[in-house]
Amino acid sequence: MFLYEAIKASANGFLISTTVATTSNLKYLDQDLHLEAAEKVSKQISQSVMLHNTTNNDEEVIYSVSNDWIKPDRIAESAASGAAMGSQLATVLPKSMDYTDSWEVFTNIRREISKAVSKGSSYGALNASAWLSTQGDLTNVGKSVLGPNDIEAVASGSAMGSMVGNTGLAIYYPTDQLVPIINFTAQGSGYGSLSAENLALVSSDTTESIEVSIARTDSTGIFSWSLV
C-alpha cells in the first residue's frame, strides 16, 4: 500500500510543479505548453514506474512488476491518479484556499488538461506493459514479465486512476465543467491506450485482437468509476 501511495504522491508533485510553471506566463498558455508538458510528464512517470528494475548478482535485469506482491494495474492506477490530481490542483492553485466555484487559471484549462494527462498516463503505461510482455521473467522461467491479461488490467487501472483524479478534484473544487472533464478524460485514456506502438508486439490469448481487448477493458475502468 505504501508503494502505491508513494507513486501517487510523487506523480502528484511532478504535475503540480510542471503545470504551475507552464501556466505562469500567457505566452506559455497561448502555445499550449501546459498541455504538452502534462502529457509528456505523465507519460514518462507511468512508463518509468512500469519499467522499474534491479539487477541480480549475474547482472541480469529483474523488473519490479514481476514480483507477486506488486500489482501492475495498481501501479498504473496510482501513477495516473496522482498525475491527474496534481494537474487539476495546479489549475486552481491560486485560489485553492478561497475557492470560487468554476474558477480556473485559464478558460477551459481543466477539461483540456484532463485529456492531456490521461492520454499521457495511458500511453506510457500501455506502451511499457506491452514491451514487458516480450521480456522473459527471470523469476518464472518460461514466462514473460507481463501477459495479455496483465496488459488489459493495466489499461483499466490507468483509465480508472485518471478518472478518479480528474473528477475527484472537479468535485472538491466544484466546476460546471464536470461532465466535459469526464468526457475529455475518457477520450484521453482511450486514445492514449490504443495509440501505444508496442501493442503490435502483444499476442492475444483470445480470438479478439489485443486492441479490442484494451478498448473494452479501458472503458470498463472509465465507467466503473463514473457510475459511482
Salt bridges, closest charged atoms under 4 A:
GLU5 OE2 - LYS8 NZ 3.75
GLU36 OE2 - LYS40 NZ 2.97
GLU39 OE2 - LYS119 NZ 3.65
GLU208 OE2 - ARG216 NH2 2.35
